[in-house]
Amino acid sequence: MDSATFPADCANLVQISEFVRAYAQNLPFTPKQIYEIDLAVDEACSNIIDHAYKNLPEGEIRLMLSHTNSALTISLQDDGIGFDLASVPKPDLDGPLEDRRQRGLGVYLIHELMDQVVYEPNSGNGNQLTLVKKLQSTQPEATVKRDSESLPLETLRIISDINRSISSTLDLDQLLQEVTRSIHIQFGYPLVHLFLVDYVPQMVVFKAGSGVKAAYYEEAEISYSIQSKPGLIPLTARTGTFQLSNDISSDPNYRPDSRYDTMIGSELCLPLQFQGEMLGVLDIQSEKPNAFSNQDVEQLEILSQSISIALRNASLYRSSEWRRNLAERYRETAEQISRNVDPKELVTYVIEQIPTILPVDFIGFWRNIAPQDGLILSDYWCRQPDICQTEPNLVIESDVWFTRISNYENGLVKPAEVASDPIQDRLNLPSDFSAVASPVSYQEQGYGVLTFHAGSAGRYGQDSVNICSTFADYIGTALDKQRVEAEKVKQAWLTSILLDLAIETKNLTTLDELTNKIGQILIELIGGTAVGLVLEMQQKDRVSLPNLYCPQIVCPLNALPLFFCREDLIGPSSQLPQLSVARAGDFPELLHLLPQLAENGTVLTFPLQTQDQTLGYLLHLSNDAYLQTEPEKVLDKERYDILKGVSQQAAISLQNIQMLEEKKEDNRLSLRLLELGNIMSQATSFEAAINDACMRVIIECDMEGLALLGYQQEVQGYVLNNLVLRDAEKHFIKGKPGNQFNKNEIEEIIGLEASQDHYMLGSDLFCKISKSESCTQVSEQNKTMVFPLEIGGEFYGLLLTCDEEYKFNQRRIDYLSRASRQLAVAFQNRHLRSIEQQRRQTDQEL
């Protein structure tokens, strides 16, 4: 009995194999039986490593070998996770080749190779698997002698040497060359070739060879469709059984090479399978008929099983290396982003990495074209630059399949119904080409699309989509990082400009100064022809342009102010203030004022707002071609931000100027009211005081007419104390006073209400009051505003003012209300003097 303990690691499978073979070779087993024992133990150890110790710390495999006269017993013990061997279903070996990749084949193989299999999970010594191989008396097989009588032993030695050589090789390309070289040299076969199965296009592809045909096969990239007929190689891959033709001239399944069209010789093809999965085909050819015996077939079948295991291990190693390489590429790309590498350099770096990961013939990074929906080729890589006829700035429309990818999608493989696209057309790719695309975006900000193209079918699946999407996300992150940094710089620059603007406009006191300062900055930053401030008017449907900044242009500023229809320039007053755009040719007064302004130029107005109050509008005139589109799309984002920022600062400055002007106006009106009081107090008579005061009020307010009605309590009526009208030449003329009016007829017109201190009426009342004068001067659009003369609860009459309704702003109404109180004081003083005079007269009479 022999025993040994090995670490549960795939690297020790070779040592385990040597230990088992050394013991079995001392027993009367045939080479085939020894190989079957070796293969069963190898599969059992692989299952222990892959499943029992999965996700567990490193374990060990304890191996015990013993024999009797009738059988060899092998016991394998481990301390890993146990499982029910009987629960493993029998694999389907009759299904299509591509559907056979399923679990259960290893357990099935162990049962087929050994005579008895017993599994005891969680025994006292851990899990234990017992394998029994019976000893059978065998008759010597008929062999074909090659060199000497000891050929079978020599063959066994050669197989063992080849097994040791290939079992320690994990590099797939090196393994394939080593297999063909060893078989070619050790066995002396003239032509040895290895074909591997490519499941995506369902092809068997030449990978390595030895002999005179190998160079041609490699240069011509020889491959066969698995379903193609005739052909011994695809037939072997299709059926999973070896194909022997000792006379190719009479074999209907033989397929001659295009260069070597000889029909004399032999060919042996053996399947390379692992756990039911077809890995490839070992193809051995000879120029001699009847070159292969049954012994050759048996020995090469044994060797092909070892090659299959080595291929599987090398494939797993290559897959592991591929994933490690992919993770490393991800890590390096992320480091590039963290180092703030320029996005263009990052795109170049990513494009350089893709060919080391995926099969590609073309890589393209397509940038969005704003504001259109198409894409432009920004950067690309082509496997064959000499035949790549793609323009660096190729533009594609929105009807190409990969332009319709949403920023929220992970990516997609080219739909089957798409037979062509611009890259396929320019690179002359076959109609069954493969392609994958992913959006380059960051959050909701889209930048473009990343695409991969390959000139063969079925190259890309979900893994390729994920890889494309990951690199697209890296590019999107870098581009967005650059955008954010650029916006920060622009914002800091704009903030600095606005801060300077705030400092420079802080002490401005007039609209002209503000317009010039705003105009200088705007034209310097965003260009243009002229800049002005548009102000609302008392007449709601009109706006005015009181001043304009127009550098390097002879501008007749004495023609200002200009007046515009509000709806044409800004929009209806019912809508919220917003950026508006108009064609310069729609405003002839602007073209006449500025001859350099193009008729198809653009007029922009931006609201000047502070705390939801609109103070006016910033007017920007330019010769940029007028676009009939949404106002926000007329300017690019940078110029829009500048215009918005300058407008906000202009609104603050305009508010300060208006507040200063209002304060000045209040002071002026207070002074005028003081003067009005002085006039009435210094007048020689009541009539003179009233005449001078009324003339001063109508001149101050620049109205169309003014009438003063005094109330006579004793007769319950009104008398016209004063009347002033404007004639056709806009001169003020005095009317004839003294007319008397019944109280009822006056109050019937005005509908006097005690809760109001002034009343807005039509022109009828004023026409009635001035009936002794011509009423043609009073326009039908004029309104009459009535102010009661009241003081201390005493009513002395009415002040009637006539003008266009929009001119009665709050400041004028306040002034007229205060003026009416002063007039009431004059009436009160007259009344008091009259009472005093009567008292004196009574006293004198008494």
C-alpha positions in Angstrom: 0.0 0.0 0.0 1.3 3.5 -0.9 -0.1 6.8 0.3 0.7 10.5 -0.2 -0.8 13.9 0.6 -0.9 16.7 -1.9 -2.0 20.4 -1.6 -5.4 20.9 -3.3 -4.1 22.9 -6.2 -4.3 22.3 -10.0 -0.5 22.8 -10.1 -0.1 19.4 -8.3 -2.2 17.4 -10.7 0.9 16.3 -12.6 2.6 15.0 -9.4 -0.6 13.1 -8.5 -0.7 11.6 -12.0 2.9 10.5 -11.8 2.3 8.9 -8.4 -0.7 6.9 -9.6 0.9 5.9 -12.9 4.0 4.7 -11.2 1.9 2.4 -8.9 -0.3 1.1 -11.7 2.6 0.3 -14.1 3.7 -2.4 -11.6 0.4 -4.1 -12.1 -0.8 -6.1 -15.1 -2.7 -3.3 -16.7 -2.6 -2.4 -20.4 -1.5 1.1 -21.4 -5.1 2.0 -22.1 -6.2 0.8 -18.7 -3.4 2.8 -17.0 -4.5 5.9 -18.9 -8.1 5.3 -17.9 -7.0 5.0 -14.2 -4.9 8.2 -14.6 -7.8 10.1 -16.2 -10.3 9.0 -13.6 -8.0 10.1 -10.7 -7.3 13.4 -12.5 -11.0 14.1 -12.9 -11.7 13.2 -9.3 -8.9 15.5 -8.0 -10.1 18.3 -10.2 -13.6 18.0 -8.8 -12.2 18.1 -5.2 -10.2 21.3 -6.1 -13.0 23.0 -8.0 -16.0 22.1 -5.8 -15.1 20.6 -2.4 -12.6 23.4 -1.6 -14.5 26.2 -3.5 -14.4 29.5 -1.5 -12.5 27.7 1.3 -8.9 28.1 2.6 -6.3 25.9 1.0 -6.9 22.2 1.7 -5.2 18.9 0.9 -5.9 15.7 -0.9 -4.9 12.4 0.8 -4.3 9.6 -1.7 -4.0 5.8 -0.7 -3.3 3.1 -3.3 -3.6 -0.7 -2.6 -4.2 -3.8 -4.6 -5.1 -7.5 -4.5 -4.9 -10.2 -7.0 -8.1 -9.1 -8.6 -8.3 -5.3 -8.3 -6.6 -2.0 -7.7 -8.2 0.3 -5.0 -7.6 4.0 -4.9 -9.0 6.1 -2.0 -9.1 9.9 -2.1 -9.9 11.9 1.0 -10.6 15.6 1.5 -11.9 18.0 4.2 -14.0 20.1 1.9 -17.7 20.5 1.3 -19.4 17.1 0.6 -22.2 16.5 -1.9 -24.5 13.7 -3.0 -22.9 11.9 -5.9 -26.1 10.2 -6.8 -27.8 13.6 -7.3 -25.6 14.4 -10.3 -27.8 13.7 -13.5 -26.5 11.7 -16.4 -25.4 14.0 -19.1 -27.1 14.2 -22.6 -24.5 12.8 -25.0 -26.8 12.7 -28.0 -27.6 16.4 -28.3 -26.0 18.9 -30.7 -22.3 19.6 -30.1 -22.8 23.2 -29.0 -25.4 22.1 -26.4 -23.2 19.6 -24.6 -21.4 22.1 -22.3 -23.0 21.1 -19.1 -22.1 19.7 -15.7 -22.2 16.0 -14.8 -19.8 14.8 -17.5 -16.9 14.4 -15.0 -18.8 12.1 -12.7 -20.1 10.2 -15.6 -16.6 9.8 -17.0 -15.3 8.4 -13.6 -18.0 5.8 -13.5 -17.3 4.8 -17.1 -13.6 4.4 -16.6 -13.6 2.6 -13.3 -15.3 -0.7 -12.4 -16.6 0.5 -9.0 -17.1 4.0 -7.5 -18.1 4.6 -3.9 -18.5 8.0 -2.3 -18.8 8.6 1.4 -19.4 12.2 2.4 -18.5 13.5 5.8 -16.9 10.2 7.0 -14.6 10.1 10.0 -11.7 11.0 7.7 -13.7 13.7 5.8 -15.1 13.0 2.4 -13.8 9.8 0.8 -14.0 8.6 -2.8 -13.1 5.0 -3.5 -12.2 3.9 -7.0 -11.8 0.2 -8.0 -10.2 -1.1 -11.2 -10.3 -4.8 -11.8 -7.3 -6.7 -13.0 -8.1 -8.7 -16.2 -5.9 -11.2 -18.1 -5.5 -9.8 -21.5 -4.1 -11.3 -24.7 -1.3 -9.3 -26.4 -2.7 -7.0 -29.1 -1.5 -7.3 -32.6 0.7 -4.3 -33.3 2.4 -2.9 -36.3 6.1 -2.7 -35.7 7.6 0.6 -36.4 11.2 0.5 -35.2 11.6 -2.6 -32.9 9.9 -5.3 -31.0 9.7 -3.0 -27.9 7.5 -0.4 -29.7 4.5 -0.5 -27.3 6.8 0.3 -24.3 8.6 2.9 -26.3 5.2 4.4 -27.3 4.1 4.5 -23.7 7.3 6.3 -22.8 6.8 8.8 -25.6 3.2 9.4 -24.5 4.4 9.9 -20.9 7.1 12.3 -22.0 4.7 14.3 -24.1 2.2 14.4 -21.2 4.8 15.8 -18.9 5.8 18.3 -21.5 2.4 19.6 -22.2 0.8 19.3 -18.7 3.1 22.0 -17.3 2.5 24.4 -20.2 -0.3 27.0 -19.6 0.4 29.3 -22.5 -2.1 28.2 -25.1 0.0 29.1 -28.2 3.1 27.5 -26.8 1.1 24.4 -25.8 -0.3 24.0 -29.4 3.2 24.3 -30.9 4.6 21.9 -28.3 1.9 19.3 -29.0 2.4 19.3 -32.8 6.2 19.4 -32.5 6.4 16.5 -30.1 4.0 14.3 -32.1 5.9 15.1 -35.3 9.3 14.4 -33.8 8.5 11.6 -31.3 6.2 9.5 -33.5 7.6 10.5 -36.8 4.3 11.5 -38.4 5.1 13.8 -41.4 2.1 16.2 -41.1 0.6 17.1 -37.7 -2.0 19.9 -37.4 -4.1 21.2 -34.5 -7.5 22.9 -35.2 -9.5 24.5 -32.4 -13.3 25.0 -32.4 -14.6 28.6 -32.5 -18.2 28.3 -31.2 -19.3 31.8 -32.2 -19.0 31.3 -36.0 -19.2 27.5 -35.7 -15.8 27.0 -37.3 -12.7 24.8 -36.8 -9.7 27.0 -37.2 -6.1 26.0 -37.8 -3.9 27.1 -34.9 -0.6 25.1 -35.0 1.2 22.5 -37.1 4.4 20.7 -38.0 5.4 19.6 -41.5 5.4 21.1 -44.9 1.8 22.2 -44.9 1.9 24.1 -41.6 3.2 27.3 -43.0 0.6 27.4 -45.8 -2.2 26.6 -43.4 -1.1 29.5 -41.2 -0.7 32.0 -44.1 -4.0 31.0 -45.7 -5.8 31.0 -42.3 -7.3 27.7 -43.1 -10.6 27.0 -41.3 -13.7 24.9 -42.0 -17.3 25.3 -41.0 -18.3 22.5 -38.6 -21.3 21.8 -40.9 -19.3 21.8 -44.1 -19.1 18.7 -46.3 -17.0 16.9 -47.3 -14.1 17.1 -44.9 -12.7 14.7 -42.3 -11.8 17.5 -39.9 -15.3 19.1 -39.7 -16.8 15.6 -39.6 -14.7 14.8 -36.5 -15.8 18.0 -34.8 -19.4 17.4 -35.7 -19.6 13.8 -34.6 -17.1 13.7 -31.7 -15.5 10.5 -33.0 -12.2 9.8 -34.7 -12.2 9.6 -38.5 -9.6 7.4 -40.3 -9.0 7.3 -44.0 -6.1 5.0 -45.0 -6.9 5.7 -48.7 -8.0 9.2 -49.3 -8.5 8.6 -53.0 -11.5 6.5 -52.3 -12.9 8.2 -49.3 -15.9 10.5 -50.1 -15.5 12.4 -46.9 -11.9 13.5 -47.8 -11.4 17.1 -48.7 -8.2 18.0 -50.6 -6.3 21.2 -49.9 -6.4 24.0 -52.5 -2.6 24.0 -52.8 -1.9 20.3 -52.2 -4.4 18.5 -54.5 -2.8 15.1 -54.3 -5.3 12.2 -53.8 -2.8 9.7 -52.5 -2.2 9.2 -48.8 -3.8 8.8 -45.4 -5.5 11.1 -42.8 -6.4 10.5 -39.2 -8.5 13.0 -37.3 -9.1 12.7 -33.6 -11.5 14.8 -31.5 -10.1 16.8 -28.6 -12.9 16.8 -26.0 -13.2 17.6 -22.3 -16.3 16.7 -20.3 -18.3 16.5 -23.5 -17.2 19.9 -24.8 -15.5 19.8 -28.2 -12.3 21.7 -28.0 -10.6 20.9 -31.3 -9.3 18.3 -33.7 -5.9 16.7 -34.0 -5.3 16.1 -37.7 -2.4 13.8 -38.8 -1.7 13.2 -42.5 0.7 11.0 -44.4 1.5 10.9 -48.1 1.5 7.1 -48.0 -1.7 4.9 -48.1 -2.4 2.7 -45.1 -0.1 4.8 -42.9 -2.2 4.3 -39.7 -2.8 1.0 -37.8 -5.2 0.2 -35.0 -2.3 0.6 -32.6 -1.7 4.2 -33.9 -5.4 5.0 -33.4 -5.4 3.6 -29.8 -2.1 5.4 -28.9 -3.2 8.7 -30.4 -6.6 8.4 -28.7 -4.8 8.1 -25.4 -2.6 11.0 -26.2 -5.6 13.1 -27.4 -7.2 12.8 -24.0 -4.1 14.2 -22.4 -4.0 17.0 -25.0 -7.7 17.8 -24.2 -7.0 18.2 -20.5 -4.0 20.4 -21.3 -6.0 22.4 -23.7 -8.7 22.9 -21.1 -6.2 24.0 -18.5 -4.5 26.3 -20.9 -7.9 27.8 -21.9 -8.8 28.4 -18.3 -5.5 30.0 -17.8 -5.9 32.2 -20.8 -9.4 33.1 -19.7 -8.0 34.0 -16.3 -5.2 36.0 -17.9 -7.7 37.8 -20.1 -9.8 38.8 -17.2 -6.8 39.9 -15.3 -5.7 41.9 -18.3 -9.2 43.4 -18.5 -9.2 44.4 -14.9 -5.7 45.9 -15.3 -6.9 47.9 -18.3 -9.9 49.1 -16.2 -7.6 50.1 -13.3 -5.1 51.9 -15.5 -7.9 53.8 -17.3 -9.4 54.9 -14.0 -5.9 56.1 -12.9 -5.7 58.1 -16.1 -9.0 59.9 -15.1 -7.8 60.5 -11.5 -4.7 62.1 -12.9 -6.9 64.6 -14.9 -5.5 63.4 -18.2 -6.8 65.4 -21.2 -9.9 63.5 -22.5 -8.5 63.3 -26.0 -5.4 61.5 -24.6 -7.7 59.2 -22.6 -9.7 58.4 -25.8 -6.5 57.5 -27.6 -5.4 55.4 -24.6 -8.7 53.5 -24.5 -8.7 52.9 -28.2 -5.1 51.4 -27.9 -6.3 49.0 -25.2 -9.4 47.6 -26.9 -7.5 45.4 -29.5 -5.7 43.7 -26.6 -9.0 42.6 -25.1 -11.5 42.0 -28.0 -11.4 41.0 -31.6 -11.9 44.3 -33.5 -11.2 45.7 -37.0 -12.4 49.2 -36.2 -13.0 51.3 -33.1 -14.7 54.7 -33.4 -15.6 57.5 -30.9 -18.4 59.5 -32.3 -19.2 63.0 -30.8 -22.7 64.5 -30.7 -23.3 67.4 -33.1 -25.2 70.1 -31.3 -27.9 71.1 -31.9 -28.5 68.4 -34.6 -29.1 64.8 -33.9 -26.2 63.3 -35.9 -22.7 62.2 -34.9 -19.2 63.1 -36.1 -16.3 60.7 -36.0 -13.9 62.3 -33.5 -11.2 59.5 -33.0 -10.8 56.0 -34.5 -8.5 53.0 -34.9 -8.4 50.7 -37.9 -6.6 47.3 -38.0 -5.6 47.8 -41.6 -4.9 51.5 -42.0 -3.9 51.0 -45.7 -7.4 50.0 -46.6 -9.2 52.2 -44.1 -10.9 54.9 -46.1 -12.8 56.6 -43.3 -12.6 60.4 -43.1 -11.5 61.7 -39.7 -14.5 64.0 -39.5 -17.1 61.6 -41.0 -20.6 62.8 -40.2 -23.6 60.4 -40.0 -27.3 61.1 -39.8 -29.7 60.0 -37.1 -30.9 57.0 -39.3 -27.8 54.9 -38.5 -28.5 52.2 -36.0 -26.1 53.3 -33.3 -27.2 56.9 -33.3 -30.4 55.9 -31.6 -28.8 54.6 -28.4 -30.3 56.3 -25.4 -28.0 57.8 -22.7 -29.7 55.5 -20.2 -28.9 52.3 -22.1 -26.0 50.0 -21.3 -25.3 49.5 -25.0 -26.4 47.0 -27.6 -25.1 44.5 -30.2 -25.9 45.4 -33.8 -29.5 44.2 -34.5 -29.7 41.2 -36.9 -31.8 43.2 -39.4 -29.0 45.8 -39.8 -27.0 44.7 -42.8 -24.8 47.7 -43.3 -23.6 51.0 -41.7 -21.1 53.6 -42.8 -18.1 51.7 -41.4 -19.1 48.5 -43.1 -19.4 50.3 -46.4 -16.0 52.0 -46.1 -14.1 49.0 -44.9 -15.8 46.6 -47.2 -16.7 44.3 -44.3 -18.9 41.2 -45.1 -22.6 41.6 -44.6 -22.6 39.4 -41.5 -20.2 41.7 -39.7 -20.3 42.2 -36.0 -20.7 45.5 -34.1 -21.4 46.8 -30.7 -22.1 50.3 -29.5 -22.5 52.1 -26.1 -23.5 55.7 -25.2 -20.7 57.9 -24.0 -22.4 59.8 -21.2 -22.3 60.9 -17.6 -25.6 61.0 -15.7 -27.9 62.9 -18.0 -25.2 64.6 -20.0 -24.6 62.8 -23.4 -21.4 63.2 -25.3 -21.5 60.6 -28.1 -21.2 56.9 -28.9 -18.3 54.3 -28.7 -18.4 51.6 -31.4 -16.5 48.4 -32.1 -16.7 46.6 -35.5 -15.4 43.2 -36.5 -15.4 41.6 -40.0 -17.0 38.3 -39.0 -20.3 37.1 -37.6 -21.2 36.5 -33.9 -18.1 38.1 -32.4 -19.9 40.2 -29.7 -22.2 39.2 -26.9 -23.1 40.6 -23.5 -19.5 40.6 -22.2 -18.5 42.8 -25.2 -21.4 45.1 -24.5 -20.3 45.4 -20.9 -16.7 46.1 -21.9 -17.7 48.7 -24.5 -20.1 50.3 -21.9 -17.4 50.4 -19.2 -14.8 52.2 -21.4 -17.6 54.5 -22.7 -18.4 55.4 -19.1 -14.7 56.1 -18.5 -14.6 58.5 -21.5 -17.9 60.1 -20.4 -16.6 60.6 -16.9 -13.4 62.3 -18.3 -15.4 64.5 -20.7 -17.8 65.5 -18.0 -15.0 66.2 -15.6 -13.4 68.5 -18.3 -16.8 70.2 -18.8 -17.3 70.8 -15.1 -13.7 72.2 -14.7 -14.2 74.4 -17.8 -17.5 75.7 -16.4 -15.8 76.4 -13.1 -13.2 78.4 -14.8 -15.8 80.2 -16.9 -18.0 80.8 -13.9 -15.0 82.2 -11.9 -14.2 84.4 -14.9 -17.8 85.6 -15.2 -18.0 86.2 -11.5 -14.9 88.3 -11.7 -16.3 90.3 -14.5 -19.7 90.8 -12.7 -17.9 91.8 -9.6 -15.9 94.4 -11.5 -19.1 95.5 -13.2 -20.8 95.8 -9.8 -17.9 98.0 -8.5 -17.9 100.2 -11.6 -21.7 100.7 -11.7 -22.1 101.2 -7.9 -21.8 105.0 -8.1 -23.6 105.5 -11.5 -26.5 108.0 -11.3 -27.9 108.2 -14.8 -29.2 105.8 -17.4 -26.7 107.1 -20.0 -23.8 106.1 -17.7 -25.3 102.7 -17.0 -26.0 102.0 -20.7 -22.5 102.9 -21.8 -20.9 100.7 -19.1 -23.1 97.7 -19.9 -22.7 98.2 -23.6 -18.9 98.3 -23.4 -18.7 95.0 -21.5 -21.3 93.1 -23.6 -19.9 94.1 -26.9 -16.4 93.2 -25.8 -17.5 89.8 -24.4 -20.2 88.5 -26.9 -19.9 91.0 -29.7 -22.7 92.9 -31.3 -23.5 96.3 -32.9 -25.3 98.2 -30.2 -26.7 97.9 -26.6 -29.5 99.8 -25.0 -32.0 99.8 -22.1 -35.7 99.5 -22.9 -38.1 100.8 -20.3 -41.8 100.4 -19.7 -44.0 103.4 -20.3 -47.2 104.7 -18.7 -48.9 103.6 -21.9 -48.9 99.8 -21.2 -48.7 98.7 -24.9 -45.7 100.9 -25.6 -42.0 100.7 -24.5 -39.3 103.3 -25.0 -35.6 103.2 -25.8 -34.2 106.3 -24.2 -30.5 105.7 -24.9 -28.2 103.5 -26.9 -24.5 102.5 -26.8 -23.1 102.0 -30.3 -19.3 102.1 -30.6 -17.5 102.7 -33.9 -20.9 103.7 -35.4 -22.1 107.2 -36.2 -25.4 107.1 -34.2 -27.7 110.1 -34.2 -28.5 109.9 -30.5 -30.6 113.1 -30.8 -33.2 111.0 -32.5 -33.7 109.2 -29.2 -35.9 108.2 -27.5 -37.5 105.6 -29.8 -40.8 104.1 -29.1 -42.0 100.5 -30.0 -45.0 98.4 -29.8 -44.4 96.3 -26.7 -45.9 93.1 -28.2 -43.6 93.3 -31.3 -40.4 93.8 -29.4 -40.9 92.0 -26.1 -44.2 90.1 -26.3 -47.6 90.7 -24.8 -47.7 92.1 -21.3 -49.7 89.1 -20.1 -46.8 86.7 -20.5 -44.0 86.3 -18.0 -40.9 88.4 -18.9 -38.3 86.2 -20.7 -35.6 86.4 -23.3 -37.1 87.2 -26.7 -35.7 87.4 -30.2 -36.8 89.3 -33.2 -35.6 90.2 -36.7 -34.0 93.6 -37.0 -35.9 94.3 -40.3 -39.1 94.3 -38.4 -38.2 97.6 -36.7 -37.5 100.2 -39.5 -36.8 102.9 -36.8 -33.7 100.8 -35.7 -32.5 100.4 -39.2 -32.9 104.1 -39.8 -31.1 104.9 -36.6 -28.3 102.4 -37.3 -27.5 102.0 -41.0 -24.8 99.4 -40.2 -27.4 97.1 -38.7 -28.3 94.3 -41.2 -31.9 93.9 -42.1 -31.6 90.1 -41.3 -29.8 90.9 -38.0 -30.9 89.8 -34.6 -32.6 91.8 -31.8 -32.4 90.3 -28.4 -34.2 91.6 -25.3 -33.5 90.2 -21.8 -35.7 91.1 -18.8 -34.0 93.2 -16.0 -35.6 91.7 -12.9 -35.1 92.1 -9.2 -37.2 90.2 -6.7 -39.8 89.3 -9.3 -40.1 92.9 -10.4 -39.3 93.7 -14.0 -37.6 97.1 -14.2 -36.9 97.1 -18.0 -35.2 95.1 -20.7 -31.6 94.9 -21.9 -31.5 95.4 -25.7 -28.7 93.7 -27.7 -28.4 94.3 -31.5 -26.2 92.3 -33.8 -25.6 91.4 -37.4 -25.8 87.7 -36.6 -28.3 86.1 -39.0 -31.7 85.9 -37.5 -32.9 82.3 -36.6 -36.6 81.6 -36.2 -36.1 79.3 -33.2 -36.5 79.3 -29.5 -34.8 82.3 -27.9 -32.5 80.2 -25.7 -31.1 78.5 -28.8 -30.0 81.7 -30.5 -27.0 82.1 -28.2 -24.6 79.4 -27.2 -24.5 78.6 -23.5 -21.4 80.7 -22.8 -22.8 83.9 -24.3 -26.2 83.2 -22.8 -24.6 83.0 -19.3 -22.7 86.2 -19.9 -25.9 88.0 -21.1 -27.9 86.7 -18.1 -25.2 87.6 -15.6 -24.7 91.2 -17.0 -28.5 91.6 -17.1 -28.8 90.7 -13.4 -26.2 93.2 -12.5 -27.7 95.8 -14.8 -31.1 95.3 -13.1 -29.5 96.0 -9.7 -27.8 99.1 -11.0 -31.0 100.2 -12.8 -33.0 99.8 -9.6 -30.5 101.9 -7.7 -30.7 104.6 -10.3 -34.5 104.5 -10.3 -34.6 104.7 -6.6 -32.2 107.7 -6.7 -34.4 109.3 -9.4 -37.6 108.6 -7.4 -36.0 110.2 -4.3 -35.0 113.3 -6.4 -38.5 113.4 -7.9 -40.1 113.2 -4.4 -37.9 116.0 -3.2 -38.8 118.0 -6.3 -42.5 117.5 -5.8 -42.2 118.4 -2.2 -40.5 121.6 -3.2 -43.2 122.2 -5.8 -45.9 121.7 -3.2 -44.1 124.1 -0.9 -44.0 126.7 -3.7 -47.7 126.0 -4.3 -48.4 126.8 -0.7 -46.3 130.0 -0.8 -48.2 131.1 -4.0 -51.5 130.8 -2.3 -50.4 132.4 0.9 -48.8 135.4 -0.7 -51.5 136.1 -3.3 -53.4 139.4 -2.9 -56.7 137.8 -3.2 -58.4 134.4 -3.2 -59.1 134.5 -6.9 -55.5 135.4 -7.7 -54.3 132.5 -5.4 -56.6 130.0 -7.1 -55.6 131.2 -10.6 -51.9 131.0 -9.9 -52.2 127.6 -8.1 -54.3 126.0 -10.9 -51.9 127.2 -13.6 -48.9 125.9 -11.6 -50.6 122.5 -11.2 -51.5 122.0 -14.8 -48.0 123.1 -16.0 -46.3 120.8 -13.5 -48.4 117.8 -14.6 -48.5 118.7 -18.3 -52.2 117.8 -18.5 -54.9 118.5 -21.2 -57.2 120.4 -18.8 -58.0 121.4 -15.3 -61.2 122.7 -13.6 -61.9 123.8 -10.1 -65.5 123.6 -8.8 -66.3 125.3 -5.5 -69.2 124.0 -3.5 -71.9 126.4 -2.3 -73.6 125.0 0.7 -76.3 127.7 0.8 -77.5 126.9 -2.8 -76.6 123.2 -2.8 -74.6 123.7 -6.0 -71.2 124.1 -7.6 -69.6 127.2 -9.2 -66.7 127.0 -11.6 -63.8 128.9 -9.9 -61.1 128.1 -12.5 -60.7 126.5 -15.9 -57.5 125.8 -17.9 -57.4 124.1 -21.3 -54.8 123.2 -23.9 -55.4 124.6 -27.4 -54.6 123.0 -30.7 -51.0 124.4 -30.5 -50.6 122.8 -27.1 -50.7 126.2 -25.3 -52.6 126.6 -22.0 -55.6 129.0 -22.2 -57.8 130.2 -19.4 -61.5 129.5 -19.4 -64.3 131.7 -18.2 -65.2 131.0 -14.5 -68.5 131.7 -12.8 -70.7 129.0 -14.4 -72.9 127.3 -11.8 -74.1 123.7 -11.7 -76.7 121.8 -9.8 -75.3 119.5 -7.2 -77.4 116.6 -8.4 -76.3 116.8 -12.1 -72.6 116.9 -11.1 -72.8 114.1 -8.6 -75.0 112.1 -10.9 -72.1 112.0 -13.4 -69.3 111.2 -11.0 -71.2 108.8 -8.7 -69.6 110.3 -5.7 -68.5 107.8 -3.1 -67.3 108.9 0.3 -64.7 106.1 0.6 -62.7 107.3 -2.3 -60.3 110.3 -2.5 -60.3 110.4 -6.4 -62.4 109.1 -9.3 -61.5 108.2 -12.9 -64.3 109.2 -15.3 -64.7 109.6 -19.0 -64.4 113.0 -20.8 -68.2 113.8 -20.5 -67.9 115.6 -17.2 -65.1 117.8 -18.3 -67.0 118.7 -21.5 -70.0 119.5 -19.4 -68.0 121.7 -17.1 -66.4 123.6 -20.0 -69.6 123.9 -22.0 -69.1 127.5 -22.5 -65.8 126.8 -24.1 -65.0 124.7 -27.1 -64.8 121.0 -26.1 -63.2 119.8 -29.3 -59.8 119.9 -27.8 -60.7 117.1 -25.3 -60.0 113.8 -26.9 -62.3 110.9 -26.5 -59.4 108.9 -25.2 -58.9 111.3 -22.3 -60.2 110.6 -18.9 -61.3 112.9 -16.1 -59.9 112.3 -12.6 -61.8 114.0 -9.8 -60.2 114.9 -6.4 -62.5 116.1 -3.6 -61.4 119.3 -1.8 -61.8 118.1 1.8 -60.1 119.1 5.1 -61.1 118.5 8.6 -64.3 116.8 7.6 -65.4 119.9 5.6 -66.2 119.6 1.9 -65.3 122.6 -0.3 -65.5 121.4 -3.9 -63.9 119.3 -6.6 -60.6 119.4 -8.6 -61.1 118.0 -12.1 -58.1 117.0 -14.1 -58.2 115.8 -17.7 -55.6 113.8 -19.6 -54.9 110.4 -21.3 -55.5 107.6 -18.8 -52.1 106.0 -18.9 -50.5 109.3 -17.8 -52.2 109.2 -14.4 -49.4 107.3 -12.7 -49.1 107.0 -9.0 -46.7 109.8 -8.6 -49.0 112.2 -10.4 -52.0 111.1 -8.4 -50.1 111.6 -5.2 -49.1 115.1 -6.3 -52.7 116.0 -7.3 -54.1 114.6 -4.0 -51.7 116.8 -2.0 -52.3 119.8 -4.3 -56.1 119.3 -3.8 -55.6 119.4 0.0 -53.7 122.7 -0.4 -56.5 124.1 -2.5 -59.0 122.9 0.1 -56.9 124.9 2.7 -57.3 128.0 0.6 -61.1 127.5 0.5 -61.1 126.8 4.2 -59.1 130.0 4.9 -61.5 132.0 2.7 -64.4 130.5 4.6 -62.9 131.3 8.0 -62.1 134.8 6.9 -65.7 135.2 5.8 -66.9 134.0 9.2 -64.5 136.3 11.0 -65.6 139.2 8.8 -69.2 138.5 9.6 -68.5 138.2 13.3 -66.7 141.6 13.3 -69.5 143.1 11.3 -72.0 141.8 13.9 -69.9 143.0 16.7 -69.7 146.4 15.1 -73.4 146.5 14.6 -74.0 145.5 18.2 
